[in-house]
Amino acid sequence: MFSDTWVLALFAHKLLSYLAVSGSIGAAFLLQLPALAQPQSDSLAFRLWLKRLVLGWSAAGMVLALLYLPLQAGALAETGVAGMADRLMLQMVWQSAMRTQLLLWLCGYAALWLWARRVKHSGNTVSIALVSLAAFLLAGSFSQTGHVASLAGLWQLLLTLHVLAIAAWVGSLLPLWQSCYRLAPDRLLALMQQFGQVALYLLVLLISCGVLILLQLLDPLSQLFVTDYGRLLLFKLMLVAAMLLLAAWHKFKLVNALAKHQNSRLLARSIFIEMLLALLVLATSSSFTTVVGLAH
């Protein structure tokens, strides 16, 4: 009973952690784009909303980080909620790689929270450097545990870059969806065009690192079709492919249509669908190491 309950709790925690990392990185990433540096009232209001989003996700992320070790201890103890305070189990998880993961989370979220509170002008060199450092700490936390953690440092770096790219992409979807309702058409068009240019580099990084990690973990590649882990990974790849098709449609069709017709409704609906697909991708990723492992 407790085993299934703890599996569900760890799955939910990992999904919420993915959302917090993606949400905070994505909003901070968009704030660096020149399109949002305009002095118009709608741009100023949207930038303020994005900063509040960074603050909210970062605060939620820190709370989740503080719950991480007690949840892991409770899952090991399997004595109910009381197991979360088991001193022996807490000591065990503290002495593992989970401690490093926790510290990276706390440092990354704290840096983003302080940046959103203190830095008035985003997009300059200092702002970009601070956000990049915080994002790298958050993305790097996921290389400390899981299947890649036991591999050489190169694979951990590739996973960090992979997580960084998908966090910036997925985390930008909610703000981009909201921008369709909050920004004037000309500034919305500029934002979408600039995001599309940067997103190309993110997708190249995401795909190249993801393919290399996939080839390393699934050797031979036939495991993709004959194991539970492989089939779940194949489902995730199909979801990502659907997101890529939607992203291409946005860039080459809907954004161009926005320039001609000044109508953002169709773009907003399409981004919302992409958000739902992204949520499924994160949920699928959360099941790795919590519900399904490489042994399956």
C-alpha positions in Angstrom: 0.0 0.0 0.0 2.6 2.5 1.1 4.9 1.4 -1.8 2.3 2.4 -4.4 1.5 5.6 -2.5 5.1 6.7 -2.3 5.7 5.9 -6.0 2.7 8.2 -6.8 4.1 10.9 -4.4 7.6 10.7 -6.0 6.1 10.9 -9.5 4.0 13.9 -8.6 7.0 15.6 -7.0 9.2 15.0 -10.0 6.5 16.4 -12.4 6.0 19.5 -10.3 9.8 19.9 -10.1 9.9 19.8 -13.9 7.2 22.4 -14.1 8.9 24.7 -11.6 12.3 24.4 -13.4 10.7 24.9 -16.8 8.4 27.7 -15.7 11.0 29.8 -14.0 13.6 29.3 -16.8 11.1 29.9 -19.6 9.8 33.2 -18.2 13.3 34.4 -17.3 14.5 33.5 -20.8 11.7 35.5 -22.5 12.5 38.5 -20.4 15.9 38.7 -22.2 14.4 39.2 -25.6 14.6 42.7 -27.0 11.0 42.7 -28.1 9.9 43.1 -24.5 12.2 46.0 -23.8 9.8 48.5 -25.4 8.5 51.3 -23.2 4.8 50.9 -24.2 2.4 50.1 -21.4 1.4 46.7 -22.6 5.1 45.6 -22.8 5.8 47.0 -19.3 2.8 45.2 -17.9 3.7 41.9 -19.6 7.3 42.2 -18.3 6.0 42.7 -14.8 3.7 39.7 -15.1 6.7 37.6 -16.3 8.8 38.7 -13.3 6.0 37.7 -11.0 5.8 34.3 -12.8 9.6 33.8 -12.2 9.1 34.7 -8.5 6.1 32.3 -8.2 7.8 29.4 -9.9 11.0 30.0 -8.0 9.3 30.1 -4.7 7.3 27.0 -5.5 10.5 25.3 -6.6 12.2 26.0 -3.3 9.3 24.5 -1.4 9.5 21.4 -3.6 13.2 21.2 -3.1 12.8 21.2 0.7 10.3 18.4 0.4 12.6 16.3 -1.8 14.7 14.5 0.9 11.8 13.9 3.3 9.8 12.3 0.5 12.8 10.1 -0.5 13.3 9.2 3.2 9.6 8.3 3.6 9.7 6.1 0.5 12.6 4.2 1.8 11.2 3.8 5.3 7.7 2.8 4.1 6.2 3.5 7.5 3.7 6.1 6.4 4.1 9.9 6.7 6.1 9.4 9.9 8.8 7.9 7.7 9.5 11.4 6.3 11.0 12.3 9.6 13.0 9.1 10.1 16.5 10.3 11.1 18.3 7.3 9.8 16.6 7.5 6.4 17.1 11.3 6.2 20.8 10.8 6.9 21.1 8.1 4.2 19.5 10.3 1.5 21.5 13.4 2.7 24.8 11.4 2.2 23.8 10.5 -1.4 23.8 12.4 -4.6 20.3 13.7 -3.7 22.0 16.3 -1.4 23.9 17.8 -4.4 20.6 17.8 -6.4 18.9 19.6 -3.6 21.6 22.2 -3.2 21.6 22.9 -6.9 17.9 23.4 -6.9 18.0 25.8 -3.9 20.9 27.8 -5.4 19.3 28.0 -8.9 15.9 29.0 -7.6 17.3 31.5 -5.1 19.4 33.1 -7.9 16.4 33.5 -10.2 14.2 34.8 -7.3 16.8 37.4 -6.4 17.3 38.4 -10.0 13.5 38.9 -10.6 13.3 41.0 -7.4 16.4 43.1 -7.8 17.4 43.4 -11.5 15.4 46.2 -13.1 16.7 45.9 -16.7 16.7 42.5 -18.3 18.5 41.7 -21.6 21.8 43.3 -20.7 25.0 41.3 -20.2 24.8 41.0 -16.4 21.1 39.9 -16.5 21.8 37.3 -19.2 24.8 36.0 -17.2 22.8 35.7 -14.0 19.9 33.9 -15.6 22.2 31.6 -17.6 24.0 30.6 -14.4 20.8 30.0 -12.5 19.3 28.0 -15.4 22.4 25.9 -15.7 22.3 25.1 -12.0 18.7 24.0 -12.2 19.2 21.9 -15.4 22.3 20.4 -14.0 20.5 19.1 -10.9 18.8 16.4 -13.0 22.1 14.9 -14.0 22.9 14.1 -10.4 20.4 11.3 -10.1 18.8 8.9 -12.5 20.2 6.7 -15.3 22.8 9.2 -16.6 24.3 9.9 -13.1 26.4 6.7 -13.3 27.9 7.6 -16.6 30.9 9.8 -17.4 30.8 13.6 -17.0 30.3 14.1 -20.7 26.9 12.4 -20.5 25.9 14.5 -17.5 26.8 17.6 -19.4 24.7 16.5 -22.4 21.7 15.8 -20.1 22.1 19.2 -18.6 22.1 20.9 -22.0 19.1 18.7 -23.0 17.1 19.7 -19.9 18.2 23.4 -20.3 16.9 23.4 -23.9 13.6 21.8 -23.2 13.0 23.9 -20.1 13.5 27.1 -22.0 11.2 25.9 -24.8 8.4 24.3 -22.7 8.6 27.0 -20.0 8.1 29.7 -22.6 4.7 28.3 -23.8 2.5 29.6 -21.0 4.0 33.2 -21.4 3.7 33.0 -25.2 0.1 31.9 -24.9 -0.6 34.8 -22.6 1.2 37.2 -24.8 -1.4 36.6 -27.5 -3.9 38.3 -25.2 -1.7 40.9 -23.4 0.4 42.4 -26.2 -0.5 44.6 -29.1 -0.2 42.9 -32.5 3.0 44.6 -33.6 4.8 43.8 -30.3 3.4 40.2 -30.3 4.7 39.7 -33.8 8.2 40.9 -32.8 8.2 38.6 -29.8 7.1 35.6 -31.8 9.7 36.3 -34.5 12.5 36.7 -32.0 11.5 33.6 -30.0 11.3 31.6 -33.3 14.9 32.6 -34.1 16.3 31.6 -30.7 14.1 28.5 -30.6 15.9 27.0 -33.6 19.1 26.8 -31.6 17.3 25.4 -28.6 15.7 22.6 -30.8 19.1 21.7 -32.4 20.6 21.4 -28.9 17.6 19.5 -27.6 17.5 17.0 -30.4 21.3 16.4 -30.8 21.8 15.9 -27.0 18.7 13.7 -26.7 19.7 11.4 -29.6 23.2 10.9 -28.2 21.8 10.1 -24.7 19.2 7.7 -26.2 21.9 5.8 -28.1 23.9 5.5 -24.9 21.1 4.3 -22.7 19.4 1.9 -25.1 22.1 -0.4 -26.4 21.0 -2.2 -28.5 18.5 0.2 -29.9 16.0 -2.6 -30.2 15.2 -2.1 -26.5 13.2 0.9 -27.7 10.5 -1.6 -28.9 10.8 -4.6 -26.6 11.0 -3.1 -23.1 8.5 -1.0 -21.1 11.1 1.7 -20.7 11.8 1.8 -24.4 8.1 1.9 -25.4 7.4 4.7 -22.9 10.4 6.6 -24.4 9.0 6.0 -27.9 5.7 7.5 -26.7 7.6 10.5 -25.4 9.4 10.9 -28.8 6.1 10.8 -30.6 4.8 13.6 -28.3 8.0 15.7 -28.9 7.6 15.1 -32.7 4.0 16.5 -32.5 5.3 19.5 -30.6 8.0 20.1 -33.3 5.3 20.0 -36.0 3.2 22.5 -34.1 6.2 24.7 -33.6 7.0 24.6 -37.3 3.4 25.5 -38.1 3.6 28.5 -35.7 6.8 29.8 -37.2 6.1 29.4 -40.9 2.4 29.8 -41.0 0.7 31.4 -38.0 3.3 34.0 -37.3 3.3 35.1 -40.9 -0.5 35.2 -40.8 -0.3 37.4 -37.7 1.7 39.9 -39.7 -1.0 40.1 -42.4 -4.2 39.8 -40.5 -3.3 40.9 -36.9 -5.4 38.1 -35.5 -3.8 36.1 -32.7 -6.7 33.8 -31.8 -5.6 30.9 -33.9 -2.0 31.2 -32.7 -3.2 31.3 -29.1 -5.3 28.1 -29.5 -2.4 26.3 -31.2 0.1 27.3 -28.4 -2.4 26.0 -25.9 -2.5 22.6 -27.6 1.3 22.6 -27.6 1.2 23.3 -23.9 -1.0 20.2 -23.3 1.5 18.1 -25.3 4.4 19.6 -23.3 2.6 18.6 -20.1 2.3 15.0 -21.4 6.0 15.0 -22.2 6.9 16.1 -18.7 4.5 13.6 -17.2 6.1 10.8 -19.3 9.6 12.0 -18.3 8.6 12.0 -14.7 7.7 8.3 -14.9 11.3 7.4 -15.7 13.1 6.2 -12.5 9.8 6.6 -10.5 7.3 4.3 -12.3 9.4 2.6 -15.0 13.1 2.0 -15.0 15.8 0.8 -17.5 15.4 -2.7 -16.0 11.9 -2.9 -17.5 
